[in-house]
């Protein structure tokens, strides 16, 4: 008699995980032999799981990752020099909690963006905030924001996420405005948040891409010195996939 009102009250209180678990337990004959404390534990566990999933979904939507990539689907057999132990260590997300950076370097098509998104997806699961931006589009957005008064707000937004993914940096040299933009971003995040950069350009050439020696020193000091590095090589995986049927999204 009280089952439906109880479920309704749980939903009214926003306890949707508990409501679903209560309804499910009512349909299982073996559940009637459980102690009250066991029932309560199952209801609470369901509520915690539901809330974790909702937080993950919200963080994943906010991150706007380019690829729907998961760590468990990474192809470690591909001949590109990906260190399995290092990558799985990074997938634990401690580098984000410790405010270290990550640099993913390699030629086009070896899966840099996909791997970056897989780590971003995992960070969302670890209840960490993530933001993804392609660098060329980000610079264009910052240029527009400078003209319409949104520049300061956008820089504050870029400083907030636990992990900021800057995808596809280079190979064009930075303009004066872009140099200043990048310095503002890395300065705001230095020793406070983690930044993940992907690029086709070897790190020892970044100095030339930035251009201005003084600003280059400042950027690289804040971005590179405490960073993990993954340097990939090999042929484009996109070309390899075109030659065989694809069943599961991997990289």
C-alpha positions as CSV (number, residue, x, y, z in Angstrom):
1,X,0.0,0.0,0.0
2,X,2.8,2.4,0.9
3,X,5.1,1.4,-2.0
4,X,4.0,4.0,-4.6
5,X,3.8,6.9,-2.1
6,X,7.3,6.1,-0.9
7,X,8.6,6.1,-4.5
8,X,6.9,9.4,-5.2
9,X,8.3,11.0,-2.0
10,X,11.8,9.8,-2.9
11,X,11.5,11.3,-6.4
12,X,10.1,14.6,-4.9
13,X,13.2,14.7,-2.7
14,X,15.4,14.3,-5.8
15,X,16.5,10.8,-4.7
16,X,15.9,9.2,-8.1
17,X,18.6,6.5,-7.7
18,X,17.0,5.4,-4.4
19,X,13.5,5.5,-6.0
20,X,14.6,3.3,-8.9
21,X,16.4,0.9,-6.5
22,X,13.3,0.7,-4.2
23,X,11.1,-0.1,-7.2
24,X,13.5,-2.7,-8.4
25,X,13.9,-4.4,-5.1
26,X,10.1,-4.7,-4.8
27,X,10.1,-7.0,-7.8
28,X,12.8,-9.4,-6.5
29,X,11.5,-12.1,-4.2
30,X,14.9,-12.6,-2.6
31,X,15.0,-9.0,-1.5
32,X,12.2,-9.6,1.1
33,X,14.7,-11.7,3.2
34,X,17.1,-8.7,3.5
35,X,17.5,-6.9,6.8
36,X,16.4,-3.2,6.9
37,X,20.0,-2.1,7.1
38,X,20.8,-4.1,3.9
39,X,17.9,-2.5,2.1
40,X,19.1,0.9,3.2
41,X,22.6,0.2,2.1
42,X,21.4,-0.9,-1.4
43,X,19.3,2.2,-1.7
44,X,22.1,4.5,-0.7
45,X,24.5,2.7,-3.1
46,X,22.1,3.2,-6.0
47,X,21.7,6.9,-5.2
48,X,25.5,7.4,-5.1
49,X,25.9,5.6,-8.4
50,X,23.2,7.6,-10.0
51,X,24.6,10.9,-8.9
52,X,28.1,10.0,-10.0
53,X,26.8,9.1,-13.4
54,X,24.9,12.4,-13.7
55,X,28.0,14.4,-12.7
56,X,30.0,12.5,-15.3
57,X,27.4,13.2,-18.0
58,X,27.3,16.9,-17.1
59,X,31.1,17.2,-17.1
60,X,31.4,15.3,-20.4
61,X,28.8,17.6,-22.0
62,X,30.7,20.7,-20.7
63,X,34.0,19.3,-21.9
64,X,32.8,19.2,-25.6
65,X,35.4,16.6,-26.5
66,X,36.1,16.2,-30.2
67,X,36.1,12.3,-30.0
68,X,34.0,9.9,-28.1
69,X,37.1,8.1,-26.9
70,X,37.7,5.8,-23.9
71,X,40.9,4.6,-22.4
72,X,39.8,1.0,-22.6
73,X,39.7,1.3,-26.4
74,X,43.3,2.5,-26.9
75,X,45.1,0.3,-29.3
76,X,48.6,-0.3,-27.8
77,X,49.5,-2.7,-30.6
78,X,49.7,0.1,-33.2
79,X,53.3,0.8,-34.2
80,X,53.5,4.4,-33.0
81,X,55.7,4.3,-29.9
82,X,52.9,4.7,-27.3
83,X,54.2,3.6,-23.9
84,X,51.4,1.5,-22.4
85,X,52.6,1.8,-18.8
86,X,53.0,5.6,-19.0
87,X,49.6,6.1,-20.7
88,X,47.8,4.0,-18.2
89,X,49.5,5.8,-15.4
90,X,48.3,9.1,-16.9
91,X,44.8,7.6,-17.2
92,X,44.8,7.4,-13.4
93,X,44.5,11.3,-13.6
94,X,47.0,11.9,-10.7
95,X,49.0,14.2,-13.1
96,X,45.9,16.4,-13.2
97,X,45.4,16.4,-9.4
98,X,49.1,17.3,-9.1
99,X,48.8,20.1,-11.6
100,X,51.3,18.7,-14.1
101,X,51.0,19.2,-17.8
102,X,51.1,16.7,-20.7
103,X,52.5,17.2,-24.2
104,X,51.3,14.8,-26.9
105,X,53.6,15.1,-30.0
106,X,53.6,13.3,-33.3
107,X,52.8,13.4,-37.0
108,X,49.3,13.8,-38.4
109,X,47.0,10.7,-38.1
110,X,48.8,8.9,-35.2
111,X,45.9,9.5,-32.8
112,X,47.0,12.4,-30.7
113,X,43.6,14.1,-30.5
114,X,41.9,10.8,-29.9
115,X,44.3,9.9,-27.0
116,X,43.8,13.4,-25.6
117,X,40.1,13.0,-25.6
118,X,40.3,9.6,-24.0
119,X,42.2,11.1,-21.1
120,X,39.7,13.9,-21.0
121,X,36.9,11.4,-20.9
122,X,38.6,9.6,-18.1
123,X,39.1,12.8,-16.2
124,X,35.4,13.4,-16.4
125,X,34.8,10.0,-14.9
126,X,37.2,10.9,-12.1
127,X,34.9,13.9,-11.3
128,X,37.4,16.4,-12.7
129,X,36.4,19.3,-15.0
130,X,37.6,19.3,-18.5
131,X,37.6,21.8,-21.5
132,X,38.6,21.0,-25.0
133,X,39.7,23.5,-27.6
134,X,41.3,23.3,-31.0
135,X,44.0,26.0,-30.9
136,X,43.3,27.7,-34.3
137,X,39.6,28.1,-33.4
138,X,40.5,29.2,-29.8
139,X,42.8,32.0,-31.1
140,X,40.0,33.1,-33.5
141,X,37.5,33.2,-30.6
142,X,39.9,35.2,-28.4
143,X,40.4,37.7,-31.2
144,X,36.7,38.2,-31.5
145,X,36.3,38.4,-27.7
146,X,38.9,41.1,-27.5
147,X,36.8,43.3,-29.8
148,X,33.4,42.7,-28.1
149,X,34.4,42.9,-24.5
150,X,34.3,39.2,-23.6
151,X,38.1,38.7,-23.5
152,X,38.5,38.8,-19.7
153,X,35.6,36.5,-19.1
154,X,36.9,34.0,-21.7
155,X,40.4,34.0,-20.1
156,X,38.8,33.3,-16.7
157,X,36.8,30.5,-18.2
158,X,39.9,28.9,-19.6
159,X,41.7,29.2,-16.2
160,X,39.0,27.2,-14.4
161,X,39.0,23.6,-15.7
162,X,41.1,21.0,-13.9
163,X,42.3,19.9,-17.4
164,X,42.5,22.2,-20.4
165,X,43.1,20.3,-23.7
166,X,44.7,22.5,-26.4
167,X,44.5,20.4,-29.5
168,X,46.5,20.8,-32.8
169,X,48.9,23.6,-32.0
170,X,51.1,24.7,-34.9
171,X,52.7,24.7,-37.4
172,X,52.0,28.4,-38.2
173,X,54.0,31.0,-36.2
174,X,52.1,32.9,-33.7
175,X,51.2,36.5,-34.2
176,X,51.8,39.1,-31.5
177,X,48.2,38.8,-30.2
178,X,48.4,35.0,-30.2
179,X,51.6,35.0,-28.2
180,X,50.1,37.2,-25.6
181,X,46.9,35.0,-25.5
182,X,48.9,31.9,-25.0
183,X,51.0,33.5,-22.3
184,X,47.9,34.6,-20.4
185,X,46.4,31.1,-20.6
186,X,49.5,29.3,-19.3
187,X,50.2,32.0,-16.7
188,X,46.7,31.7,-15.2
189,X,47.0,27.9,-15.1
190,X,50.6,27.5,-14.0
191,X,50.9,25.4,-10.8
192,X,47.1,25.6,-10.4
193,X,45.6,23.5,-13.2
194,X,46.8,21.0,-15.8
195,X,47.1,21.7,-19.5
196,X,47.4,19.0,-22.3
197,X,48.8,20.2,-25.6
198,X,48.8,18.1,-28.8
199,X,51.0,19.2,-31.7
200,X,52.7,17.9,-34.9
201,X,55.7,20.1,-34.1
202,X,58.6,18.7,-32.0
203,X,58.9,20.4,-28.7
204,X,62.4,21.7,-29.5
205,X,60.9,23.7,-32.4
206,X,58.2,25.4,-30.2
207,X,60.5,28.3,-29.4
208,X,60.6,29.2,-33.1
209,X,56.9,29.0,-33.5
210,X,56.2,31.4,-30.6
211,X,58.7,33.8,-32.1
212,X,59.4,36.5,-29.5
213,X,62.3,35.2,-27.3
214,X,61.2,36.8,-24.1
215,X,57.6,35.5,-24.4
216,X,58.7,32.1,-25.6
217,X,60.9,31.7,-22.5
218,X,57.9,32.6,-20.3
219,X,55.5,30.3,-22.1
220,X,57.8,27.3,-22.3
221,X,58.9,27.7,-18.7
222,X,55.3,27.4,-17.5
223,X,54.2,24.8,-20.0
224,X,57.1,22.4,-20.5
225,X,59.2,22.1,-17.4
226,X,56.8,20.1,-15.3
227,X,55.1,18.2,-18.2
228,X,54.9,14.6,-19.0
229,X,55.7,13.9,-22.6
230,X,54.4,11.4,-25.1
231,X,56.2,11.5,-28.4
232,X,54.6,9.3,-31.1
233,X,55.8,8.3,-34.5
234,X,54.7,6.1,-37.4
235,X,52.3,6.2,-40.3
236,X,48.8,7.6,-40.2
237,X,46.3,5.3,-38.5
238,X,43.5,6.9,-40.5
239,X,45.1,5.5,-43.7
240,X,45.4,2.1,-42.0
241,X,41.8,2.0,-41.0
242,X,40.7,2.9,-44.6
243,X,42.2,-0.4,-45.7
244,X,40.3,-2.6,-43.2
245,X,36.7,-2.7,-41.9
246,X,36.2,-0.8,-38.6
247,X,34.2,-2.5,-35.9
248,X,35.0,-0.5,-32.7
249,X,36.3,3.1,-32.4
250,X,39.9,2.8,-31.3
251,X,43.1,4.8,-31.6
